Amino acid sequence: MANSILHKAENRGHANHGWLDSYHTFSFGSYYNPQAMNFGALRVLNDDTVSGGMGFGRHPHDNMEIISIPLEGDLEHQDSMGNKAIIRKGDIQAMSAGTGIYHSEKNAHENERVKFLQIWIYPNQKNVEPRYDQLTLNLADRHNRLQQVLSPNADDEGIWIYQNAWFHMGKFDQGKSVTYNLKDTAQSGVYTFVLSGDVTIDGQKLGTRDGLGSWDISSLEITADTEAEFLLMEIPMTF
Amino acid sequence: MEKLKILAIGRHPEIMQTVIRLINNNPEWNGTAAITDKEAVQAFDHEVFDLVMLCSGIEPESEENLRAYFTAHRPAVKIIQHYGGGSGLLIAEIYEALKEQPH
C-alpha cells in the first residue's frame, strides 16, 4: 500500500514491570525507536495491562491530550482537579493536561486485571486550562458500524479534545465491510489499531494489535476477515 | 565524559521537580530547572547548556523573548518543547534533539 505504515503487534516496544505489562506502538518511556516516534499528532499508543489492586500512582502531565479506553476490567481515576471516577469497558476518558495536572489511574479491583489503551495526542493549543471528561458509550452502537467516540467538537458525538481528531470504534461480524470517509482529507491520516480478530484495510491484512497508518487518502475500506474489533483514529498529519 | 547539560524551563514547580529528577536519572545528563524567565536567563548566562527544554505554562510572549535571548547569545543552542510533563516522552525528546545536533 502506498502512503501507509504497518506496525506489527510483535514489533512494538514492550515493558513488563510486573504490575504493569505495556506494549508501545511508539517510543515511550525507556523504549526509543527513532522509526516509531509518532503518526502525525498521535504520539502514544500504549496497550496496558495492570494487575489487580495496582496502578499508576500520582504523577504529572502537561500539554497533552490523554485518552484512555478500557478494554477489560475497571480503572479508578483521581486527579488534582478533584475528579474521582471509575471507567469501564464501553467508557472513554479524556484529559487535557494543558498547564499541568496530577492524576493516578489504578485497577479498581484487587483480583482482576484491567486492560486499557492509553493514547496521547499533541494538542492544537498549548497551556490550556486542564480538563477531565469521561463518557459511557452504548456498545451496541458499534456492531457492524462505526461509532464515533471522540471529536474536536464539544457538541458532536463522543468525547472531545483539543485537536482535530476523530476516533471511531467498530465491532464487525466476519465478512462485513465498512468505508470510512475522512472528515478532513486535506490534513488528516488514519491510524487503525486492531483490538481483536483479523481485518483487511485497502488490501493490507492486519491481525490482533497490529496498527496501520494511512495518509493522502480520502477514504478507507475495512473488511472483517474474522469477527473483529478495531479503533480508527483520524489524526492531523501536521500540527 | 562530560555530562549533557539541560536547562528545563516551566512554570509548574512540582512538574519541574519531576522533569529534573527524570533527567538526572540518566547518569550522563544533568538538569537545571528554572521557573521564571529571570531564573532561566541567569542560569543560561552562568552555564553553557547543550539543550534548552521548554516545559508547560510559558506564556507566548515569554517564550518568544527567551528563544530570542538564547539564540542571540548562543546561536547554536538547541531549544525543544517538552510535552507530556512526565517520564513518557522525555527520553525520546532528548535523544531526538541530540540526533539533530553534533555533540
Interface residues (C-beta under 8 A of the other chain):
Chain A: S27 F28 G29 S30 Y32 P34 M37 R43 V44 H59 P60 H61 D62 N63 M64 A97 G98 T99 G100 Y102 W120 Y122 K126 N127
Chain B: G10 R11 H12 E14 I15 T18 C55 S56 G57 I58 E59 Q81 Y83 G84 G85 G86 S87 G88 L89 I91 A92 Y95 E96 K99
